[in-house]
């Protein structure tokens, strides 16, 4: 089993990239016996839903789907939170 908490980079299929201030990921085995990556991330930039590749500073990478995106605007600008799922 794998888990990670810290900064990361999301690179979307169209080449756009977003730095995640924090991501919390855990790899588990689902009911079908397949390894599954799940977690959440937050960024000071606007996130969008869709397919992306997450790159960790440790060198690890995985394909994920970004969903449940929540974008907030405040005095300090835009911030986003999202759910991440991969296999």
C-alpha positions as CSV (number, residue, x, y, z in Angstrom):
1,X,0.0,0.0,0.0
2,X,1.2,3.5,-0.8
3,X,0.3,6.9,0.7
4,X,1.6,10.4,0.1
5,X,0.9,13.9,1.5
6,X,2.5,17.0,0.1
7,X,2.9,19.1,-3.0
8,X,2.5,17.7,-6.5
9,X,2.0,18.7,-10.1
10,X,-1.0,17.9,-12.3
11,X,-0.5,17.8,-16.1
12,X,-3.7,17.7,-18.1
13,X,-4.1,15.9,-21.4
14,X,-4.0,19.2,-23.2
15,X,-0.6,20.0,-21.7
16,X,-1.8,22.6,-19.2
17,X,-0.2,22.1,-15.8
18,X,-1.2,23.2,-12.2
19,X,0.9,23.0,-9.1
20,X,-1.0,21.5,-6.2
21,X,-0.1,23.0,-2.8
22,X,-1.2,19.8,-1.1
23,X,-2.4,16.4,-2.2
24,X,-3.3,13.5,0.0
25,X,-3.2,10.2,-1.8
26,X,-3.7,6.5,-0.8
27,X,-3.5,3.4,-2.9
28,X,-5.8,0.5,-1.8
29,X,-7.3,-2.6,-3.3
30,X,-10.9,-2.3,-4.4
31,X,-13.6,-4.9,-4.2
32,X,-12.6,-6.4,-7.6
33,X,-9.0,-6.9,-6.4
34,X,-7.6,-4.1,-8.5
35,X,-5.2,-1.4,-7.1
36,X,-6.9,2.0,-6.9
37,X,-5.5,5.4,-6.2
38,X,-7.7,8.0,-4.5
39,X,-7.4,11.3,-2.7
40,X,-7.9,15.0,-2.8
41,X,-5.8,18.0,-3.7
42,X,-5.9,21.8,-3.4
43,X,-4.3,24.5,-5.4
44,X,-3.9,28.3,-5.5
45,X,-4.9,28.1,-9.2
46,X,-8.1,27.1,-10.9
47,X,-8.4,23.3,-11.3
48,X,-10.6,21.7,-14.0
49,X,-12.2,18.3,-14.2
50,X,-10.9,15.7,-16.5
51,X,-8.0,13.3,-17.1
52,X,-4.5,14.3,-15.9
53,X,-1.2,12.9,-14.9
54,X,-0.1,13.5,-11.3
55,X,3.6,13.9,-10.7
56,X,5.1,13.7,-7.2
57,X,8.4,15.2,-6.2
58,X,9.4,11.7,-5.1
59,X,9.4,10.7,-8.8
60,X,6.1,8.8,-8.7
61,X,3.5,9.4,-11.4
62,X,0.0,8.2,-12.1
63,X,-2.9,8.8,-14.4
64,X,-5.9,10.3,-12.5
65,X,-9.3,11.7,-13.1
66,X,-9.9,15.1,-11.5
67,X,-13.5,15.5,-10.3
68,X,-15.7,17.3,-7.8
69,X,-13.8,20.5,-8.5
70,X,-14.7,23.4,-6.1
71,X,-13.3,26.8,-7.1
72,X,-13.4,29.7,-4.6
73,X,-12.6,33.4,-5.1
74,X,-11.6,35.6,-2.3
75,X,-9.3,38.5,-1.4
76,X,-6.2,36.4,-2.2
77,X,-7.5,35.3,-5.6
78,X,-8.7,31.9,-6.7
79,X,-8.3,28.6,-4.9
80,X,-9.5,25.1,-5.8
81,X,-10.1,21.7,-4.3
82,X,-10.7,18.5,-6.1
83,X,-11.1,14.7,-5.8
84,X,-8.5,12.5,-7.6
85,X,-9.1,8.9,-8.6
86,X,-6.8,6.6,-10.6
87,X,-6.0,2.9,-11.1
